[in-house]
Amino acid sequence: MITVTKWFCLLLAGTLHLPAAENPADKTLPVRGFCIPAPSGNRVDEFIKFIEEELAPRSVNALILRVDYGFQFTSHPEVADQNGLSKEQAQKIATICKNHQIRIIPLINLLGHQSWQSNCGRLLKAYPEFDETPEVKFPEKYVWPNADKLYCKSYCPRHPKVHDVVFALVDEVCDAFGADAFHAGMDEVFYIGEDQCPLCKGRNKAELFADEVRAIRDHLQLTKRQLWLWGDRLIDGKLTGLGEWEASRNDTYPAVDLIPKDVVICDWHYARPDQTAVYFAMKGLDVVSCSWKNPEAATAQVKDMVRFRESSTPQMKKHFLGMAETIWSGAAGFLDEYYGRKPANDQKNPGHTESKCFVRMFEEIANLK
């Protein structure tokens, strides 16, 4: 039996750990996320300061960290960025997140986004045999649209060796962060099931996409980790009028009925607060609405998500998880903007910036308490 005096002494000594007080926002919006590229090694301390001084006070409880190949991988050093995060730095970030009850979810873009404009990504540089469209060459000067419909390269999901490589990377980065969830990206996949690919030719694109989601999910299940991914490839871009970026116009959208129901969907709409979160919830999938630079759209999304949760049946309410702010300028660029060291990233519309959207969205969440 612990007396009051002994209890107080243990508390002062730091050996008695009390359960964290319940945050009122946990019932209103269970997920309050922030998605950002991982910092380079020389910006880690500043990034940790931002977590402690800006994310934690705003009750952020999920950090989606876009690591990609910016990590000093040892399982496959041929794809590693030696200026990227080390295992020790990852653990340092993870410790700070754990101290503030922030769930860290590392992201590596799988399937799509294996290149950018005229630059090949590290995976396809090291393993060109994984390329879904090797016949498509990178132009000296990239423009969109182009005759090859090149946005970003994809790896071939049916290559017999591709998962040996990418799953090793996934495991290594998840282990480094001590993560119980992983974000596979999989957005804006324009190349999939191409007729020039001998392994994919003639195959149903929705089935190919769903098979890849299932393969990643099943691998993560071996270590009891949860899969998150972007939702755009699961929306019919023609029917909804959302087009080929926020939705699919290359026939992957029927995969929404083929993927496992325990996958979490990050449903991004940046210009307008389109309410496709309802669509995913009605498919039995957990969903997080995602904003970027438009503060008005972000605040509308917060209100919508709260309304969805308040006006739904218990069976539906559980699928509406919450919100996440996304950053696409890079960790250094965002921190420089946020702390006023450089101009905001949208000079044409000064009110629409990443930092202003971040602040406004979490102000709206704070007002819900």
C-alpha positions as CSV (number, residue, x, y, z in Angstrom):
1,M,0.0,0.0,0.0
2,I,1.4,3.4,-0.9
3,T,0.8,6.1,1.7
4,V,0.1,9.7,0.7
5,T,3.6,10.7,1.8
6,K,5.3,8.0,-0.1
7,W,3.1,8.7,-3.2
8,F,4.2,12.4,-3.1
9,C,7.9,11.4,-2.8
10,L,7.6,9.1,-5.7
11,L,5.9,11.8,-7.8
12,L,8.7,14.2,-7.0
13,A,11.4,11.6,-7.8
14,G,9.8,11.0,-11.2
15,T,9.3,7.3,-10.6
16,L,5.5,7.5,-10.4
17,H,3.9,8.0,-13.8
18,L,0.3,9.3,-13.8
19,P,-1.9,8.7,-16.8
20,A,-2.1,11.7,-19.2
21,A,-5.1,13.9,-18.7
22,E,-7.7,13.4,-21.3
23,N,-7.7,16.2,-23.9
24,P,-11.3,17.4,-24.6
25,A,-10.4,17.6,-28.3
26,D,-9.9,13.8,-28.4
27,K,-13.7,13.3,-28.5
28,T,-14.4,16.2,-30.9
29,L,-11.6,15.4,-33.3
30,P,-9.7,12.3,-32.4
31,V,-6.9,13.0,-35.1
32,R,-5.3,16.4,-35.2
33,G,-2.5,15.9,-37.6
34,F,0.4,17.8,-39.2
35,C,2.2,16.4,-42.3
36,I,5.6,17.7,-43.3
37,P,8.7,16.5,-45.0
38,A,11.4,15.3,-42.6
39,P,14.1,17.9,-41.9
40,S,17.6,17.5,-43.1
41,G,20.1,16.4,-40.4
42,N,21.3,20.0,-39.7
43,R,17.7,21.2,-39.0
44,V,16.7,18.5,-36.5
45,D,17.1,20.6,-33.4
46,E,15.1,23.5,-34.8
47,F,12.4,21.0,-35.9
48,I,12.3,19.5,-32.4
49,K,11.9,23.0,-31.0
50,F,8.9,23.5,-33.3
51,I,7.3,20.3,-32.1
52,E,7.7,21.4,-28.5
53,E,6.7,25.0,-28.9
54,E,4.2,25.0,-31.7
55,L,2.7,21.5,-32.3
56,A,2.3,20.3,-28.7
57,P,0.6,23.4,-27.4
58,R,-1.9,23.2,-30.3
59,S,-2.8,19.6,-29.2
60,V,-1.4,18.1,-32.4
61,N,-1.5,14.3,-31.8
62,A,-0.3,12.9,-35.2
63,L,2.9,13.8,-37.1
64,I,3.0,12.4,-40.6
65,L,6.7,12.8,-41.4
66,R,7.5,12.5,-45.1
67,V,10.8,10.7,-45.0
68,D,10.9,9.3,-48.5
69,Y,14.6,8.5,-49.2
70,G,15.8,11.3,-46.9
71,F,17.2,8.8,-44.5
72,Q,20.6,7.1,-44.0
73,F,19.3,3.6,-44.8
74,T,21.5,0.7,-43.9
75,S,19.3,-2.1,-45.4
76,H,19.7,-0.6,-48.9
77,P,22.4,2.1,-48.7
78,E,22.2,2.4,-52.5
79,V,19.0,4.5,-52.1
80,A,20.1,6.4,-49.0
81,D,20.6,10.1,-48.7
82,Q,23.7,10.6,-46.6
83,N,22.5,14.1,-45.8
84,G,19.2,12.7,-44.6
85,L,18.2,11.7,-41.1
86,S,20.2,9.2,-39.1
87,K,18.7,6.5,-37.0
88,E,19.8,8.5,-33.9
89,Q,18.1,11.6,-35.1
90,A,14.9,9.7,-35.9
91,Q,14.9,8.4,-32.4
92,K,15.5,11.9,-31.0
93,I,12.4,13.1,-32.9
94,A,10.4,10.1,-31.8
95,T,11.3,10.7,-28.2
96,I,10.0,14.3,-28.2
97,C,6.8,13.1,-30.0
98,K,6.3,10.4,-27.4
99,N,6.8,12.9,-24.6
100,H,4.0,15.0,-26.0
101,Q,1.6,12.1,-26.9
102,I,2.1,12.8,-30.6
103,R,1.8,9.7,-32.8
104,I,4.6,9.7,-35.4
105,I,3.7,8.2,-38.8
106,P,6.6,8.1,-41.2
107,L,5.9,8.3,-45.0
108,I,7.7,6.8,-47.9
109,N,6.1,7.3,-51.3
110,L,5.3,3.9,-52.7
111,L,4.1,3.1,-56.2
112,G,4.0,6.6,-57.6
113,H,6.1,9.7,-57.1
114,Q,9.3,7.9,-58.0
115,S,10.5,11.0,-60.0
116,W,9.9,14.7,-60.1
117,Q,9.9,16.6,-63.4
118,S,13.3,15.8,-65.1
119,N,14.8,14.1,-62.0
120,C,14.7,10.4,-61.3
121,G,14.1,9.3,-57.8
122,R,16.6,7.3,-55.8
123,L,14.7,4.0,-56.1
124,L,14.6,3.9,-59.8
125,K,18.1,5.2,-60.1
126,A,19.3,2.2,-58.2
127,Y,16.9,-0.2,-59.7
128,P,15.9,1.0,-63.2
129,E,14.4,-2.5,-63.8
130,F,11.5,-1.5,-61.4
131,D,10.4,1.4,-63.7
132,E,6.8,0.9,-65.0
133,T,7.6,3.1,-68.1
134,P,11.3,2.7,-69.0
135,E,10.5,3.8,-72.5
136,V,9.5,7.3,-71.2
137,K,12.7,9.4,-71.0
138,F,13.2,12.4,-68.9
139,P,13.2,15.6,-70.9
140,E,15.9,18.3,-70.5
141,K,13.2,20.8,-69.8
142,Y,10.1,19.5,-68.2
143,V,6.6,20.9,-69.1
144,W,3.1,19.8,-68.3
145,P,1.2,18.7,-70.3
146,N,3.6,16.6,-72.4
147,A,3.2,13.9,-75.0
148,D,4.3,11.1,-72.7
149,K,1.8,12.2,-69.9
150,L,4.8,12.2,-67.6
151,Y,4.0,13.6,-64.2
152,C,5.9,11.3,-61.9
153,K,7.3,7.8,-62.6
154,S,5.9,4.7,-60.9
155,Y,7.5,1.5,-60.0
156,C,5.9,-1.7,-61.4
157,P,3.9,-3.2,-58.5
158,R,4.3,-6.7,-60.2
159,H,8.0,-6.7,-60.4
160,P,9.1,-9.8,-58.5
161,K,11.8,-8.0,-56.5
162,V,10.4,-4.6,-55.9
163,H,8.7,-5.5,-52.5
164,D,11.9,-7.1,-51.2
165,V,13.5,-3.6,-51.5
166,V,10.7,-1.2,-50.5
167,F,9.5,-3.3,-47.6
168,A,13.0,-3.4,-46.1
169,L,13.0,0.4,-46.3
170,V,9.6,0.6,-44.7
171,D,10.6,-1.6,-41.8
172,E,13.8,0.2,-41.2
173,V,12.2,3.6,-41.0
174,C,9.3,2.4,-38.9
175,D,11.7,0.7,-36.5
176,A,13.9,3.9,-36.3
177,F,10.9,6.0,-35.3
178,G,9.3,3.3,-33.2
179,A,6.1,3.8,-35.3
180,D,2.9,1.8,-35.1
181,A,1.6,3.2,-38.4
182,F,3.1,3.9,-41.8
183,H,1.9,6.3,-44.6
184,A,2.5,4.8,-48.1
185,G,1.6,7.9,-50.1
186,M,0.2,6.4,-53.3
187,D,-1.3,9.7,-54.5
188,E,-1.3,11.0,-58.1
189,V,-0.4,7.7,-59.6
190,F,-0.6,8.4,-63.4
191,Y,1.4,5.4,-64.6
192,I,-0.1,2.0,-63.6
193,G,-0.9,-1.0,-65.7
194,E,0.7,0.4,-68.8
195,D,0.4,-1.5,-72.0
196,Q,4.2,-1.3,-72.5
197,C,4.8,-3.2,-69.2
198,P,5.0,-6.9,-69.8
199,L,4.0,-7.6,-66.2
200,C,1.0,-5.3,-66.1
201,K,-0.3,-5.2,-69.7
202,G,-4.0,-5.9,-70.0
203,R,-4.6,-6.0,-66.2
204,N,-7.3,-4.1,-64.5
205,K,-5.8,-0.9,-63.0
206,A,-8.1,-0.8,-60.0
207,E,-7.2,-4.3,-59.2
208,L,-3.5,-3.5,-59.6
209,F,-3.8,-0.6,-57.3
210,A,-5.8,-2.5,-54.7
211,D,-3.4,-5.4,-54.8
212,E,-0.5,-3.0,-54.0
213,V,-2.4,-1.5,-51.1
214,R,-3.2,-5.0,-49.8
215,A,0.4,-6.1,-50.2
216,I,1.7,-3.2,-48.2
217,R,-1.1,-3.5,-45.6
218,D,-0.4,-7.3,-45.2
219,H,3.3,-6.6,-44.7
220,L,2.6,-4.0,-42.0
221,Q,0.3,-6.4,-40.2
222,L,3.3,-8.7,-39.6
223,T,4.5,-6.0,-37.1
224,K,1.0,-4.8,-36.1
225,R,1.4,-1.5,-37.9
226,Q,-1.5,0.4,-39.5
227,L,-1.5,1.6,-43.1
228,W,-2.4,5.2,-44.1
229,L,-2.5,6.5,-47.6
230,W,-3.8,9.5,-49.7
231,G,-7.3,9.0,-51.1
232,D,-7.3,10.6,-54.5
233,R,-6.8,7.4,-56.5
234,L,-10.0,6.1,-55.0
235,I,-12.3,8.8,-56.2
236,D,-13.9,8.9,-59.7
237,G,-12.5,12.1,-61.2
238,K,-14.9,12.2,-64.1
239,L,-18.1,11.6,-62.1
240,T,-17.2,14.1,-59.4
241,G,-15.6,16.7,-61.7
242,L,-12.5,16.7,-59.4
243,G,-10.2,15.9,-62.3
244,E,-7.0,13.9,-62.5
245,W,-5.1,15.3,-59.5
246,E,-7.5,15.3,-56.6
247,A,-9.2,12.2,-58.1
248,S,-8.6,9.4,-60.6
249,R,-9.2,9.6,-64.3
250,N,-7.2,6.5,-65.1
251,D,-9.7,4.0,-63.8
252,T,-8.1,3.2,-60.4
253,Y,-11.1,4.4,-58.4
254,P,-13.0,1.1,-58.2
255,A,-10.2,0.0,-55.9
256,V,-12.1,1.7,-53.1
257,D,-14.3,-1.4,-52.9
258,L,-11.3,-3.8,-53.0
259,I,-8.9,-2.5,-50.4
260,P,-8.9,-3.7,-46.7
261,K,-11.2,-1.7,-44.4
262,D,-8.6,-1.0,-41.8
263,V,-6.6,1.4,-44.0
264,V,-6.8,5.0,-43.0
265,I,-7.5,7.5,-45.9
266,C,-6.1,11.0,-46.0
267,D,-8.6,12.8,-48.1
268,W,-6.9,16.0,-49.5
269,H,-8.7,18.9,-51.1
270,Y,-6.8,22.2,-51.0
271,A,-8.8,24.7,-53.1
272,R,-12.3,23.8,-52.0
273,P,-13.6,21.9,-49.0
274,D,-15.1,19.1,-51.1
275,Q,-16.9,16.7,-48.8
276,T,-15.6,13.3,-50.0
277,A,-14.9,12.3,-46.5
278,V,-18.5,11.1,-46.4
279,Y,-17.9,8.9,-49.4
280,F,-15.0,7.2,-47.7
281,A,-16.9,6.8,-44.4
282,M,-19.8,5.2,-46.3
283,K,-17.3,2.7,-47.8
284,G,-16.4,1.7,-44.3
285,L,-13.0,3.4,-44.3
286,D,-11.6,5.7,-41.6
287,V,-10.9,9.1,-43.0
288,V,-8.9,12.3,-42.2
289,S,-9.6,15.5,-44.1
290,C,-6.4,17.3,-45.2
291,S,-5.8,21.0,-45.9
292,W,-2.8,23.0,-47.3
293,K,-2.7,26.7,-48.0
294,N,-6.3,27.9,-48.0
295,P,-7.3,29.0,-44.5
296,E,-11.0,29.4,-45.4
297,A,-11.1,25.9,-46.9
298,A,-9.3,24.5,-43.8
299,T,-11.7,26.1,-41.3
300,A,-14.7,24.8,-43.4
301,Q,-13.2,21.3,-43.4
302,V,-12.8,21.4,-39.6
303,K,-16.5,22.5,-39.2
304,D,-17.6,19.8,-41.7
305,M,-15.7,17.1,-39.9
306,V,-17.2,18.0,-36.5
307,R,-20.6,18.2,-38.1
308,F,-20.1,14.7,-39.7
309,R,-19.2,13.3,-36.4
310,E,-22.1,15.0,-34.5
311,S,-24.8,14.2,-37.0
312,S,-23.8,10.6,-37.8
313,T,-24.9,7.2,-36.4
314,P,-22.4,5.6,-34.1
315,Q,-21.5,3.2,-36.9
316,M,-20.6,6.1,-39.2
317,K,-19.1,8.5,-36.6
318,K,-16.2,6.2,-35.8
319,H,-14.9,6.6,-39.4
320,F,-14.6,10.4,-39.3
321,L,-11.3,10.7,-37.5
322,G,-10.3,14.3,-37.9
323,M,-8.0,16.8,-39.7
324,A,-4.4,17.2,-40.9
325,E,-2.5,20.2,-42.2
326,T,-0.1,19.3,-45.0
327,I,3.1,21.1,-45.9
328,W,4.7,20.8,-49.3
329,S,7.5,23.4,-49.3
330,G,9.9,21.3,-47.3
331,A,10.7,21.4,-43.6
332,A,13.3,24.1,-44.0
333,G,11.1,26.3,-46.2
334,F,8.2,26.0,-43.9
335,L,10.2,26.8,-40.8
336,D,11.8,29.8,-42.5
337,E,8.3,31.1,-43.5
338,Y,6.7,30.4,-40.2
339,Y,9.5,32.2,-38.2
340,G,9.5,35.1,-40.7
341,R,13.0,34.5,-42.2
342,K,11.6,34.4,-45.7
343,P,8.5,35.5,-47.6
344,A,5.5,33.3,-47.7
345,N,5.3,30.8,-50.5
346,D,2.4,32.3,-52.4
347,Q,3.0,36.0,-53.3
348,K,0.0,36.1,-55.7
349,N,-2.3,35.3,-52.8
350,P,-0.7,36.5,-49.5
351,G,-3.6,35.2,-47.4
352,H,-3.1,31.6,-48.7
353,T,0.2,30.4,-47.2
354,E,1.2,27.2,-45.4
355,S,1.9,29.0,-42.1
356,K,-1.3,31.0,-42.1
357,C,-3.4,27.9,-42.9
358,F,-1.6,25.9,-40.2
359,V,-2.3,28.7,-37.6
360,R,-5.9,29.2,-38.7
361,M,-6.8,25.5,-38.8
362,F,-5.6,24.9,-35.3
363,E,-7.2,28.1,-34.0
364,E,-10.5,26.7,-35.3
365,I,-9.9,23.4,-33.6
366,A,-9.0,25.2,-30.3
367,N,-12.3,27.1,-30.5
368,L,-14.2,23.7,-30.5
369,K,-13.1,22.9,-26.9
